[in-house]
């Protein structure tokens, strides 16, 4: 069973750039998109999702901002929109969509960025811990649980091209990295790193500045996390850098489970 996670950096722009070809090429059973930045009625009138998909969009209350969408071959059941944050604001940005498809629970996540200002960093950190607690019960679920998305944190020095230069950057702050370590210690498996091992420096996002894409100066901030029931079925997890060069500033991450 194939799962794809992709921050598309605006679905309407991605459509203009030819994302349909990638939908065909990636051949996903479950496609989870982040940063869709569109309401369903804002998508091009002459465009449609792949015909064999069921689509659920969870947009932000604010137009043109954030939002996630999940598409599956065949039917899925919506289990939750949002993560049950402490305030309406924490669940109003369209950042979490939980569905079940063919006995697999899929938690599509777009974790906030804290890079703009201190206020957003505080928002991010509160959101991070609320989300961690919200997904923790799924660790003991007998069903496979797949958590994916743009988590806006590079966990280790292998996940960023210039760790020393970014030591004070949001997304690579020491306490953010420690939080990610604790998240994995809860029992989640980082699918890509568990297969690639230490020392592999493969990235999933590149800045538009300083020829970062051409020089492969990126960050790995897009993940698949698996509960124990899913981890035992792990076959492969790859990052298609080409998608991050053509469609978005993020690359699609592809997970295959023996289900």
Secondary structure as UniProt FT lines:
FT   STRAND          2..7
FT   HELIX           11..16
FT   TURN            17..18
FT   HELIX           19..26
FT   STRAND          30..34
FT   HELIX           40..42
FT   TURN            45..46
FT   TURN            51..52
FT   STRAND          53..58
FT   TURN            63..64
FT   STRAND          68..74
FT   STRAND          77..81
FT   HELIX           88..91
FT   STRAND          96..101
FT   TURN            102..103
FT   STRAND          104..110
FT   HELIX           118..136
FT   HELIX           137..140
FT   STRAND          145..150
FT   HELIX           157..159
FT   TURN            163..168
FT   TURN            170..171
FT   HELIX           174..185
FT   TURN            186..187
FT   STRAND          189..190
FT   HELIX           191..196
FT   TURN            198..199
FT   STRAND          205..206
FT   TURN            210..216
FT   STRAND          218..219
FT   STRAND          222..226
FT   HELIX           228..231
FT   TURN            232..233
FT   STRAND          234..240
FT   HELIX           241..246
FT   STRAND          252..257
//
